[in-house]
Amino acid sequence: MSTRKSPIRPLADEGEAEIQKQIAADPDDAEATDEQLAQAMPFAKAVPELFESIRRARGRPAAEKPKQIVSIRLDQDVISKFKATGKGWQARINEVLKNAKVG
């Protein structure tokens, strides 16, 4: 597994100070008071209908015929050849097996 470096660098003290200065200068972004924080509620509870519509809209639509997860042992060279063809290699194995004449 490869390790990637994060593209985000930690801020130097000067950078953090500049950000804090800009936050303090923004009249539309006042810091929440303890009283406001005490009254805060999760988004899902505050607007449940909107939360549900967003939750349902995420991801792929349900498949008509969902695929079934199975475990199968294949030779390493077979797997290597399919992986070498790029993304979608498992779908290509599925197509080959679907088109195979069995029996």
C-alpha positions in Angstrom: 0.0 0.0 0.0 1.4 3.4 -0.9 1.5 6.2 1.5 0.7 9.7 0.3 1.7 12.9 1.9 -1.1 15.3 2.9 -1.2 18.3 0.6 -2.2 20.4 3.6 0.7 21.9 5.4 0.4 23.0 9.1 0.1 26.7 9.5 2.9 28.8 10.9 2.0 31.0 13.8 1.8 34.1 11.5 -0.6 32.3 9.3 -2.8 31.3 12.2 -2.7 34.8 13.6 -3.8 36.3 10.2 -6.7 33.9 10.0 -7.9 34.7 13.5 -7.6 38.4 12.7 -9.8 37.9 9.6 -12.4 35.9 11.6 -12.5 38.7 14.3 -13.0 41.4 11.6 -16.0 39.6 10.0 -19.2 41.1 11.5 -21.3 38.3 10.0 -19.4 35.6 11.7 -19.7 36.3 15.5 -18.5 33.5 17.8 -21.4 31.5 19.2 -22.2 32.2 22.9 -22.5 29.4 25.5 -26.2 30.0 25.5 -26.5 29.5 21.8 -24.3 26.4 21.9 -26.6 25.0 24.7 -29.6 25.4 22.4 -27.9 23.9 19.4 -29.2 20.6 18.0 -28.0 18.2 15.3 -29.0 19.0 11.8 -31.0 15.7 11.6 -33.1 16.7 14.5 -33.5 20.4 13.5 -34.8 19.7 10.0 -35.6 15.9 9.8 -37.4 16.1 6.4 -34.5 17.8 4.7 -32.0 15.4 6.4 -33.9 12.4 5.1 -34.2 13.7 1.6 -30.4 14.3 1.5 -29.7 10.9 3.0 -31.8 9.1 0.5 -30.3 11.0 -2.4 -26.8 10.0 -1.6 -24.9 7.2 -3.4 -26.0 5.0 -6.3 -29.6 4.1 -6.8 -30.5 0.5 -5.7 -29.7 -2.0 -8.4 -32.6 -4.0 -9.9 -30.5 -7.2 -9.6 -27.8 -6.5 -7.0 -24.6 -8.5 -7.3 -23.9 -11.1 -4.6 -20.6 -11.1 -2.8 -18.8 -14.5 -3.0 -15.3 -15.7 -2.3 -13.6 -17.5 -5.2 -10.0 -18.8 -5.5 -8.3 -17.8 -8.8 -4.8 -18.3 -10.0 -2.5 -15.3 -9.4 -1.7 -14.9 -13.0 -5.4 -14.7 -13.9 -5.9 -12.0 -11.4 -2.8 -10.2 -12.6 -3.9 -10.2 -16.2 -7.3 -8.8 -15.4 -5.9 -6.1 -13.0 -3.4 -5.1 -15.7 -6.4 -4.0 -17.9 -7.2 -1.3 -15.4 -10.3 -0.2 -13.4 -13.3 -2.5 -13.7 -11.3 -5.7 -13.8 -13.8 -7.5 -11.5 -16.7 -6.6 -13.8 -14.7 -8.0 -16.7 -14.2 -11.3 -14.9 -17.9 -11.3 -14.3 -18.6 -10.8 -18.0 -16.2 -13.7 -19.0 -17.9 -16.0 -16.5 -21.3 -15.0 -17.6 -20.4 -15.7 -21.3 -18.7 -19.0 -20.5 -20.4 -22.2 -21.8 -20.8 -24.4 -18.8 -21.7 -28.1 -19.0 
